[in-house]
Amino acid sequence: MAISFDKALGIHQHTVGVRERNTEVISTNIAQSNTPGYKAKGMNFQKALQAATSEASIGLSRTDGRHIPASTQVTGEVLYRLPTQPDTGDGNTVDVDLERNLFMENQIRHQASLDFLGSKFKNLTKAIKGE
């Protein structure tokens, strides 16, 4: 009997990748908090997760028959975030406190998904071993 990882792992296999992409976006905002004119960006997690689970992929063209075929998952688009604080005169729209809170929330949810996946793999290993 074959194991279907899609059924065994559920949505969490996709949430990890989307959470990692969200971490990159939030980290960039924090890093650019003192850059004049930088506009804060954000992701719509639900739309990004929906795109990741729809298995819509963008094919990469190969210029040589010896190249390895590959595709990339669509993980949602990054949009500019609406400013939550008045302009300080330099055009930067990053609210560092908001970004830190979003980062912390995202990391907690990311870790929860990793823990869930870890327990799923542990149970699958036990099932395979017959324990």
N, C-alpha and C positions, 0 to 999 in steps of 0.2 A: 504494500500500500504506500503510495507516494504522499509525501508531506507537502501541503500547499502553504508556502510561507505567507502568501497574501491573506489566507484565512486565519492562519495561526497568529500572525503578528498584528493584524488589523490596521487601524489608521495610524498607529504610533510609528510605524516604519516611515511614514511620510512626514509626520509632524517634526521629527528630529531634523530633517533637512531644511524644512521651512523655518524652524526656530533658529537654526544655524545662520541662515540667510538674514533673518531678522536681527540677529546679534551683530552681523557685519554692518547693517544699515545704522543701527543705534550707535555702535562704536564709532562709526565715521562721523555721526552727528556730534558726539562728545568730543572727538579729536578736533573737529572743526569749530568748536564753540567760540574761539577767539579770532576766527578768520572773518574779516570784514566782507559783507555781501553774501556770505554762505547762507543758503536756505535749507532748513531742516527737512529731512525726508523721512518717510515712513512706509510701512507695508500694511495692506489690509490682509490680516492673517487668514481670515475665512476664504477670501478669494484665492490667495496663494495656495492654501491647502487644497481647495477644490481643483485648482489647476494641476497640482502635483498628483492628486489621486485620479484625475481623468485620464492619465497616461498619455496625454497629448505631448508629443515630442517633436523636436525640431531635428530633422536629419542633417547630418554633416556630410558635405560632399567629399569624395575621395579623388585625389588627382592621380593616384597610382593604384594599381590592383593589389599591391602588396600592403597598402595601408589598412589598419584595423578599422572595421566599421564601428561607428559610434553615434550616439544620439544624446541629447541633453534634455532633461526634464524642464518644463516650463514651471517656474515657481512663483509666479505673480510679479506684477510690476511695482516698481518703487515710485511713489508719488511725493510731491511736496506736501509737507504738513502745514496745517493752518497755524499761524502764530498764536501763542497763548500769553504772550507778554508784549508790552508796547515796544516799539522800535527804539533802540538806544542811540540811534544816529549813525551806526555803521552798517545797517542793512542786514545784520545777522539775525536769524529768527530762531536760533537754538536756545531752548530753555533747559539748562543743564540739570536742574532738579527733576524736571519731567523725564528727561532722557535717562537719568540714573534710575529712577523708579521703573521705567519701562524696561530697562536693561535687567534689573533685578527680578522683575516679574517674569520676563522671558526666560531667564536662566533657571528659575525655580521650575517653570513648566517644562523646560528642556530636560532638566535633571529627572523630573517625574517620568517623562517619556522614556528616558534611558533606563531608569530603574524598572519600569514596566517591561520594556523589551528584554532586559537582563533576566527578569524572572520568567518570561516566556521561554527564552532560550534554555534556562536552567531546567524548566519543566520538560521541554522537548528532549533535552539530553537524558533526563531520567527515563522518559518514555522509550527512547531508543535503546538505552541500556537495560530496560525491563525492571527498573527499581520500583 
